[in-house]
């Protein structure tokens, strides 16, 4: 007896979004602390400034990443519903 495959599990998407948010928040805090405690002419200040700027750019794209993730879930639901039809009309 074959069990029907369940629909898309949203847990992975939700956990991924939460983990990314936490990592970016903690990373930005650490980078800003390193930048603020360094002299402006050192390599550590330059590196932390560039990395903080990069994380800020990632934050600008975070909404789009979430929208693409939700769209992928919706498309996978559509493909599960309509994509696996056999000649007899049964779906597995």
C-alpha positions, 0 to 999 in steps of 0.5 A, a space after each residue: 500500500 502506497 501512502 499519498 505524499 503529503 502537501 508541502 510542509 511550510 515548516 522548513 520555509 518558516 524555520 529558514 526565514 527565522 534563522 536567516 533573520 536571527 543570523 543577520 540581526 546578530 551579525 549586524 550587531 557584532 559588525 557594528 560593535 567591531 566598527 565602532 570600537 576600531 579606529 577609522 583608518 584600520 583594516 578592521 574598520 574597513 572590513 566591518 564597514 563593508 560587511 555591515 553595508 552588505 548586510 544592509 543590502 541583504 535586508 533590502 532584499 529580504 522581502 523579495 526572498 520571502 515572496 519568492 519562497 512563498 511563490 515556490 511553495 504555491 507552485 509546488 502545491 499546484 504541481 502536486 495537485 495537477 502534475 502527477 496524473 496517470 492515464 487512469 486519472 489517479 494521482 500518487 
